[in-house]
Amino acid sequence: METARWIIAGALGAASLLVIVGNPVAALLAQRRGESYSFVPVVGGATGVAACLVCPAIGFSWWAIVPLVMDVTVPMALVVLALMALRSDD
């Protein structure tokens, strides 16, 4: 059972890293080409949190906040939600 948890945590961690790094890189490449790009919000951070929670290493669940901090779309999503809340007051 523990081997399966390591495999799942590794797969989720790799997917998280791919999305967290891939989002800004894809946006920069699209900007250089003069195209538009839409970020995939929160997916990398949420996948990273799942990887940390599934990982069988002792005390590793405390690191679950790190993927959310590293994913640039999480603060952007929070800003958008805050702006939407402020705009709805008008």
N, C-alpha and C positions, 0 to 999 in steps of 0.2 A: 504493500500500500504506500509506503514512504517513497519508493522509487517512482511510482506513478505521480505522486505529488511533486517530486523534483522535476519530472519531465514536463508536467503541466505548468509549473512555475517558470521553467526555462522557456517554454514556448510562448507563454503570455508575456514574459519579460522581453523576449526578442521582438514580438509583435509591437509591444509598447515602445521600445526603442526605435523601431522602424517608423512608426507614426510620429513620435515626438520629434525625431530628427528630420523625417521626410516632409512634414508640413512646411516648415520655414524654407527648406531647400527648394521645394517645388514652387513656393511663392516667389522666391528670388529668381528662379529660372524663368518663370512665367513673366515676371516683370522685365527681365532683360529682353525677352522676345516681344514685349509689348502686348502680351495677352493678359487676361484676367484669371484669377485663381480664387477658389473658395476653400477656406480652411475646413478641415474635418474636426469639429469642435469636441473636445473633452475625451475623445476615444482613446488617445494614447495615455492620458493620465489615468483614466478609469481602468484600462487594461493593466497598467503598471500597479495600481492599487490591488487589483485582483491577484496579480503575480506575487506581490508581497504577502498577501493574506494566505495564499495557498502554500507558500514556501514552508517546508518543514523545519527550517533552521530556527533554533531557539531565539526568541526576541526579535525576529526579523519583521514581525508585523508592525513594529514601531517605525519602520522605514516607509510605511505606506503613504505618508504625506509627500515624500520626495518626488514621485512621478507627477503628482498634481502641481507641484511647484515648478517642475521642469517643463511641463507642457504649456507652451505659450498661448494656447487657445483657452485655457481655463481663466486667466485674468481677463482676456478679451471678452469671454462670455459673461463674466461677472460685471464688466463695465457696460456691456449691452443691456443686461438685465437692470442695472441701476439706472441707465438712461431711459429705458422703457418705463420704469417705475416713476421717475421724475416727470416724464412727459405725460403720463396718465393722470397726474395731479392737476394738470391745466384744464 
